[in-house]
Amino acid sequence: MTFTQCSSQIALLLLLFFGQLGGMRLARLKLSPVKFGLPIRMNHWSAPDLNRIIIENNIHRSSKVKLMQTPHRVVVVGGGFGGLFAARSLKKVYVDVTLIDRRNFHLFQPLLYQVATGALSPANIAAPLRSILERQKNTRIILDEVVDFDVESREVITAEGRVPYDTLIVAAGSQQSYFGQDHWEEFAPGLKSIEDATSIRHRILYAFEAAEKEPDPVKREAWLTFVVVGAGPTGCEMAGAIAEIAHHTLKQEFRTINPADAKLIIVEAAADPLSMYPADLIAKARKSLEKRDIQVRTNTKVVDVEHDYVEVQPVDGSADPERIDCHTVIWAAGVKASPLGEMLSIQTAVPLTRGGKVEVQQDLTIPGHPEIFVVGDMAQVLNRDGKPLPGLAPVAMQQGNYVANVIRNRVNEKPVPAPFTYKDRGSMATIGRASAIAQIGRWKLSGFFAWILWLFVHIMQIVQFENRLLVLVQWSWHYLTFNRSARLITGTEEQHEKKLEEELVGRH
Ligand SMILES: Cc1cc2nc3c(=O)[nH]c(=O)nc-3n(C[C@H](O)[C@H](O)[C@H](O)COP(=O)(O)OP(=O)(O)OC[C@H]3O[C@@H](n4cnc5c(N)ncnc54)[C@H](O)[C@@H]3O)c2cc1C
């Protein structure tokens, strides 16, 4: 690929991005369609107390005017993809929405690995919920941890009190699963939160610093060995990004070590990396990983993790466990649903899957509880082919929108929509700079064009314009210079470093 071709692809990406941005600006500037001669009436939600609002008949066709009537109370647990999209889709419905999250921001998890590898800063991929929903007058946000539910009295129990609901939407996502070996988490952190990402960033950068100071070549090699557990999209993205740091970003920066000597290993229990893709795309992904000097050990499971090694073994037990000396292990092997699913199960007897997902009905409600919806990573929903839907952002977003539609129709006394079906617009995974695979319907893409598509789709999914712009600028700069600007070891990382050093000192 020549520089001119690359530049033209970047120009195309910029064009598409600003095209979208321009379109959205029109909406943001509130340019009334009436000005363009379109017969659409604008709705104004100015007063904070919805009881005093006279709702015009274009919002509630079934009941033309609702005066002094208590709005239906919808409580949404979780401001991730499922919860936020549900709340936003309820903007013009005559309901009182309360969104509860233990964080005050919406996190764009698909780009967490870029924070973990210094390409982006945390603020680039997180947006305050209050700012996202500032114009949505029927919605309030509570910063609190949900600890349980009282299904009988229809209340959400938080760390600080109780919040009553008429309809409940639970979208609390998922967390890392260590398959019963939770003590591995200390040495093999997963990537689920901003804290995880900055902690992993610290571990990666600190490993190179420690190797630079280490006179013993065996110990130095251990510092320069990075093991990623799990060859799904997150594992491959992480490994590809660490390879780029070692081979390009840090190339000139050390005097004792050569960062390119870093050993990168992905351990995967399945037969292939990215095993959810078709065989030809898998082969391309494997080639791309190997081109980056990443060892892909498939049919291999992790049997032990400690602060200075990981032990692996063939899945079929055909060989003894092998010890890999290393200090940086990243867990990308599996997730389980939020424990709030179990709370719901205890009270409603709804069955859970092995991964703790709630087995909801096709309208995403809990059997016998039409007032409780569960969406996103917490919900077990079967596709038309009888297979469970994957834990992906578009699944959560579509489910959030669907649930809001059901609530809108119920409030407006309209027939409930058809059961939920997922519209699969394709899936993609990136392995590193200019390398990705994508499947869109029958179309299969790989290499540079798949990567450009991956960049575009991810930028467009970021919730706030400012973040889109920041990410685009950072990526363009990074693409041209290989530089990762968020490589500082500060704040919590320092505490983490101290903790890690204490751990190591204590163990030597
Ligand atoms: C590293 C990584 C990479 C990914 N890459 C991709 C990708 O490339 N493409 C893709 O489609 N998907 C990807 N995913 C998956 C995608 O992010 C999830 O499927 C999606 O976020 C699920 O949305 P959700 O609303 O169910 O949960 P989340 O988005 O996880 O939101 C859950 C929310 O609930 C809040 N919460 C949780 N528990 C409580 C509680 N007890 N009280 C109050 N609030 C609570 C959390 O703070 C959070 O805001 C990735 C995920 C990860 C972790």
The ligand as a Gaussian input file, in Angstrom:
#p B3LYP/6-31G(d) Opt

LIG

0 1
 C      -12.700000      -4.829000      26.134000
 C      -14.014000      -4.979000      25.434000
 C      -14.070000      -4.855000      24.051000
 C      -15.274000      -4.985000      23.387000
 N      -15.294000      -4.833000      22.028000
 C      -16.478000      -4.868000      21.386000
 C      -16.534000      -4.618000      19.981000
 O      -15.521000      -4.382000      19.337000
 N      -17.763000      -4.630000      19.377000
 C      -18.900000      -4.885000      20.089000
 O      -19.978000      -4.856000      19.518000
 N      -18.881000      -5.139000      21.408000
 C      -17.698000      -5.144000      22.072000
 N      -17.662000      -5.378000      23.420000
 C      -18.909000      -5.778000      24.107000
 C      -19.788000      -4.598000      24.425000
 O      -19.045000      -3.564000      25.013000
 C      -20.902000      -5.083000      25.356000
 O      -21.610000      -6.094000      24.695000
 C      -21.848000      -3.950000      25.725000
 O      -21.158000      -2.958000      26.446000
 C      -23.016000      -4.489000      26.551000
 O      -23.844000      -3.418000      26.911000
 P      -24.652000      -3.464000      28.280000
 O      -25.511000      -2.260000      28.301000
 O      -25.271000      -4.783000      28.462000
 O      -23.536000      -3.355000      29.408000
 P      -22.375000      -2.217000      29.679000
 O      -22.184000      -1.456000      28.445000
 O      -21.304000      -2.991000      30.263000
 O      -23.085000      -1.295000      30.730000
 C      -23.385000      -1.714000      32.025000
 C      -23.552000      -0.481000      32.893000
 O      -24.124000      -0.872000      34.123000
 C      -23.454000      -0.238000      35.188000
 N      -23.591000      -1.109000      36.342000
 C      -23.185000      -2.388000      36.462000
 N      -23.537000      -2.880000      37.658000
 C      -24.166000      -1.889000      38.306000
 C      -24.742000      -1.782000      39.595000
 N      -24.763000      -2.813000      40.447000
 N      -25.296000      -0.615000      39.959000
 C      -25.289000       0.440000      39.114000
 N      -24.760000       0.391000      37.886000
 C      -24.209000      -0.757000      37.482000
 C      -22.023000      -0.099000      34.697000
 O      -21.349000       0.940000      35.391000
 C      -22.234000       0.198000      33.226000
 O      -22.334000       1.572000      32.978000
 C      -16.465000      -5.257000      24.120000
 C      -16.407000      -5.372000      25.511000
 C      -15.196000      -5.241000      26.166000
 C      -15.144000      -5.357000      27.662000

